[in-house]
Amino acid sequence: MTRYLVSFDDGTMHIPEGEFDAISEAAHRVLRDAKSAGIYISGGGLVSQQATIVDPDGSVRLGDFPERKAVLGGFVILELPDRDAAIAWAARFAESCRCAQEIREMMHDPEA
């Protein structure tokens, strides 16, 4: 089994007024299905685009807000048999969230 990061760009999710609850429930329904299927590893949405940076010397500082056009809005990590399964699950999230999803295969870590 391979782990896949399925994520969306923060700027692509546009929720029409009054539809947040319906979109949220649809996305959580897919998430519950992933958990029931035993493929869910982790996931969530980001609270802020501003990161806290921990430098090699241990000092801590606030990072800048990203100036890039595309920034991570939320993600889920799924453990799946192949890329086709990742595409199928990403399609379900895309439909429920009403925004495009990106898929990235994760490298295997034998110590994870």
Backbone as CSV, one residue per row, in Angstrom:
resi,resn,N_x,N_y,N_z,CA_x,CA_y,CA_z,C_x,C_y,C_z
1,MET,0.846,-1.183,0.000,0.000,0.000,0.000,0.891,1.247,0.000
2,THR,0.399,2.270,-0.648,1.133,3.532,-0.781,0.299,4.654,-0.177
3,ARG,0.985,5.589,0.436,0.287,6.763,0.982,0.270,7.873,-0.060
4,TYR,-0.887,8.528,-0.125,-1.083,9.628,-1.063,-1.565,10.850,-0.289
5,LEU,-0.997,11.996,-0.642,-1.449,13.281,-0.118,-2.450,13.829,-1.118
6,VAL,-3.669,14.036,-0.665,-4.707,14.654,-1.489,-4.959,16.013,-0.857
7,SER,-4.785,17.086,-1.633,-4.889,18.427,-1.056,-5.573,19.374,-2.027
8,PHE,-5.928,20.539,-1.488,-6.514,21.559,-2.352,-5.874,22.907,-2.084
9,ASP,-5.860,23.723,-3.120,-5.337,25.082,-3.074,-6.361,25.957,-2.357
10,ASP,-5.892,26.714,-1.381,-6.758,27.572,-0.580,-7.601,28.523,-1.437
11,GLY,-7.063,28.948,-2.559,-7.777,29.903,-3.399,-8.833,29.305,-4.302
12,THR,-8.923,27.968,-4.357,-9.873,27.350,-5.280,-11.210,27.016,-4.640
13,MET,-11.283,27.030,-3.323,-12.531,26.659,-2.658,-13.361,27.922,-2.418
14,HIS,-14.383,28.070,-3.208,-15.280,29.215,-3.083,-16.649,28.692,-2.663
15,ILE,-17.048,29.044,-1.462,-18.304,28.538,-0.914,-19.368,29.630,-1.028
16,PRO,-20.399,29.387,-1.826,-21.479,30.370,-1.937,-22.157,30.594,-0.582
17,GLU,-22.606,31.795,-0.383,-23.262,32.142,0.881,-24.421,31.174,1.153
18,GLY,-24.461,30.695,2.374,-25.528,29.799,2.794,-25.292,28.334,2.473
19,GLU,-24.162,27.985,1.834,-23.920,26.600,1.443,-22.803,25.932,2.239
20,PHE,-22.219,26.636,3.215,-21.101,26.077,3.974,-21.477,24.769,4.660
21,ASP,-22.614,24.734,5.337,-23.003,23.528,6.069,-23.174,22.328,5.140
22,ALA,-23.781,22.530,3.983,-23.995,21.420,3.038,-22.664,20.920,2.475
23,ILE,-21.766,21.829,2.140,-20.460,21.439,1.609,-19.641,20.737,2.686
24,SER,-19.685,21.270,3.885,-18.960,20.660,5.003,-19.462,19.242,5.265
25,GLU,-20.758,19.050,5.271,-21.318,17.717,5.513,-20.941,16.757,4.394
26,ALA,-20.976,17.225,3.147,-20.608,16.361,2.019,-19.150,15.928,2.121
27,ALA,-18.260,16.862,2.454,-16.841,16.530,2.587,-16.609,15.576,3.758
28,HIS,-17.304,15.813,4.859,-17.140,14.935,6.018,-17.725,13.539,5.760
29,ARG,-18.712,13.450,4.905,-19.269,12.144,4.538,-18.199,11.318,3.803
30,VAL,-17.475,11.960,2.880,-16.402,11.263,2.171,-15.295,10.883,3.154
31,LEU,-14.985,11.780,4.070,-13.968,11.498,5.084,-14.373,10.316,5.959
32,ARG,-15.626,10.276,6.364,-16.121,9.131,7.157,-16.028,7.841,6.354
33,ASP,-16.319,7.904,5.060,-16.202,6.725,4.204,-14.750,6.239,4.152
34,ALA,-13.801,7.174,4.054,-12.383,6.810,4.027,-11.976,6.155,5.343
35,LYS,-12.481,6.682,6.446,-12.175,6.088,7.753,-12.772,4.689,7.851
36,SER,-14.009,4.544,7.403,-14.670,3.225,7.439,-13.944,2.209,6.567
37,ALA,-13.368,2.680,5.460,-12.639,1.792,4.555,-11.244,1.452,5.084
38,GLY,-10.836,2.101,6.165,-9.530,1.818,6.763,-8.346,2.403,6.005
39,ILE,-8.599,3.431,5.173,-7.523,4.016,4.370,-7.092,5.390,4.867
40,TYR,-7.817,5.965,5.806,-7.522,7.303,6.327,-6.319,7.254,7.262
41,ILE,-5.350,8.136,7.037,-4.188,8.254,7.916,-4.289,9.533,8.738
42,SER,-4.479,10.668,8.082,-4.536,11.955,8.760,-5.097,12.989,7.804
43,GLY,-5.444,14.155,8.330,-5.905,15.225,7.462,-6.441,16.392,8.246
44,GLY,-6.748,17.465,7.527,-7.342,18.639,8.147,-7.156,19.861,7.280
45,GLY,-7.810,20.917,7.703,-7.675,22.209,7.036,-6.710,23.080,7.825
46,LEU,-6.099,24.030,7.144,-5.169,24.927,7.808,-5.897,26.147,8.354
47,VAL,-5.562,26.522,9.580,-6.187,27.675,10.227,-5.661,28.973,9.630
48,SER,-4.369,29.020,9.359,-3.737,30.238,8.859,-2.682,29.882,7.831
49,GLN,-2.454,30.783,6.909,-1.396,30.580,5.926,-0.051,31.065,6.457
50,GLN,-0.044,31.711,7.618,1.214,32.175,8.208,1.813,31.057,9.053
51,ALA,3.029,30.674,8.722,3.695,29.579,9.428,4.531,30.102,10.590
52,THR,4.725,29.260,11.588,5.731,29.496,12.617,6.974,28.750,12.160
53,ILE,8.103,29.442,12.120,9.352,28.871,11.622,10.243,28.532,12.816
54,VAL,10.720,27.291,12.875,11.690,26.871,13.887,13.004,26.638,13.152
55,ASP,14.007,27.470,13.436,15.305,27.399,12.770,16.176,26.306,13.386
56,PRO,17.227,25.889,12.652,18.113,24.827,13.165,18.698,25.131,14.547
57,ASP,18.865,26.416,14.877,19.411,26.771,16.189,18.347,26.792,17.281
58,GLY,17.103,26.465,16.916,16.012,26.428,17.887,15.249,27.723,18.032
59,SER,15.707,28.796,17.373,14.974,30.058,17.466,13.655,29.946,16.701
60,VAL,12.670,30.694,17.177,11.316,30.622,16.626,10.907,32.007,16.148
61,ARG,10.282,32.047,14.977,9.805,33.317,14.424,8.573,33.054,13.577
62,LEU,7.803,34.106,13.361,6.656,33.999,12.460,7.131,34.193,11.034
63,GLY,6.659,33.339,10.167,6.987,33.480,8.755,6.080,34.514,8.105
64,ASP,6.414,34.866,6.897,5.584,35.795,6.141,4.345,35.067,5.655
65,PHE,3.303,35.810,5.372,2.165,35.218,4.699,2.608,34.926,3.272
66,PRO,2.230,33.774,2.738,2.679,33.430,1.387,2.226,34.457,0.360
67,GLU,3.129,34.782,-0.547,2.781,35.699,-1.634,2.463,34.935,-2.907
68,ARG,2.615,33.617,-2.832,2.318,32.780,-3.988,0.820,32.758,-4.246
69,LYS,0.488,32.438,-5.451,-0.908,32.336,-5.839,-1.557,31.081,-5.250
70,ALA,-0.813,29.982,-5.200,-1.353,28.722,-4.707,-0.744,28.381,-3.348
71,VAL,-1.597,28.197,-2.354,-1.155,27.795,-1.024,-2.068,26.689,-0.523
72,LEU,-1.527,25.810,0.306,-2.269,24.670,0.816,-3.429,25.142,1.699
73,GLY,-4.619,24.657,1.391,-5.800,24.990,2.182,-6.201,23.867,3.120
74,GLY,-6.027,22.639,2.683,-6.369,21.479,3.485,-5.866,20.228,2.796
75,PHE,-5.870,19.115,3.539,-5.311,17.894,2.990,-5.877,16.673,3.701
76,VAL,-5.671,15.535,3.076,-5.934,14.243,3.689,-4.833,13.301,3.195
77,ILE,-4.376,12.426,4.065,-3.415,11.400,3.680,-4.147,10.068,3.729
78,LEU,-4.128,9.375,2.590,-4.814,8.095,2.458,-3.804,7.015,2.092
79,GLU,-4.012,5.818,2.594,-3.169,4.678,2.241,-3.964,3.811,1.271
80,LEU,-3.465,3.734,0.040,-4.224,3.125,-1.045,-3.368,2.159,-1.857
81,PRO,-4.006,1.263,-2.604,-3.247,0.277,-3.379,-2.518,0.856,-4.589
82,ASP,-3.061,1.948,-5.181,-2.432,2.480,-6.392,-2.954,3.879,-6.713
83,ARG,-2.359,4.454,-7.757,-2.706,5.816,-8.178,-4.164,5.919,-8.636
84,ASP,-4.669,4.881,-9.283,-6.057,4.912,-9.731,-7.015,5.048,-8.551
85,ALA,-6.722,4.360,-7.456,-7.549,4.493,-6.256,-7.433,5.901,-5.692
86,ALA,-6.232,6.479,-5.738,-6.045,7.859,-5.261,-6.866,8.836,-6.107
87,ILE,-6.881,8.622,-7.398,-7.665,9.480,-8.289,-9.148,9.354,-7.967
88,ALA,-9.615,8.143,-7.732,-11.031,7.935,-7.418,-11.415,8.643,-6.125
89,TRP,-10.588,8.545,-5.091,-10.890,9.228,-3.827,-10.779,10.737,-3.978
90,ALA,-9.775,11.209,-4.722,-9.635,12.651,-4.956,-10.864,13.187,-5.691
91,ALA,-11.402,12.405,-6.605,-12.607,12.815,-7.336,-13.787,12.974,-6.374
92,ARG,-13.892,12.072,-5.413,-14.976,12.181,-4.429,-14.818,13.434,-3.577
93,PHE,-13.573,13.722,-3.154,-13.348,14.948,-2.382,-13.595,16.184,-3.239
94,ALA,-13.170,16.161,-4.491,-13.369,17.304,-5.390,-14.856,17.606,-5.560
95,GLU,-15.647,16.563,-5.747,-17.087,16.759,-5.910,-17.709,17.319,-4.631
96,SER,-17.336,16.748,-3.488,-17.957,17.183,-2.233,-17.515,18.586,-1.824
97,CYS,-16.246,18.912,-2.050,-15.710,20.226,-1.667,-15.934,21.283,-2.743
98,ARG,-16.307,20.822,-3.924,-16.531,21.705,-5.062,-15.274,22.461,-5.463
99,CYS,-14.122,21.776,-5.365,-12.870,22.370,-5.838,-11.904,21.258,-6.235
100,ALA,-11.001,21.586,-7.128,-10.017,20.623,-7.619,-9.126,20.134,-6.482
101,GLN,-8.702,18.890,-6.598,-7.814,18.275,-5.615,-6.517,17.883,-6.309
102,GLU,-5.414,17.994,-5.591,-4.114,17.575,-6.098,-3.734,16.265,-5.423
103,ILE,-3.036,15.408,-6.153,-2.587,14.121,-5.611,-1.072,14.066,-5.698
104,ARG,-0.461,13.654,-4.592,0.985,13.437,-4.580,1.271,12.119,-3.870
105,GLU,2.068,11.280,-4.531,2.476,10.025,-3.911,3.571,10.332,-2.892
106,MET,3.461,9.741,-1.724,4.435,9.966,-0.666,5.502,8.879,-0.698
107,MET,6.723,9.242,-0.363,7.800,8.263,-0.296,7.576,7.357,0.907
108,HIS,7.929,6.099,0.750,7.810,5.145,1.843,8.899,5.395,2.881
109,ASP,8.504,5.446,4.129,9.453,5.565,5.234,9.378,4.277,6.035
110,PRO,10.407,3.436,5.987,10.345,2.149,6.667,10.244,2.279,8.182
111,GLU,10.517,3.450,8.723,10.443,3.639,10.165,9.147,4.299,10.611
112,ALA,8.274,4.595,9.656,7.002,5.251,10.012,5.989,4.229,10.493
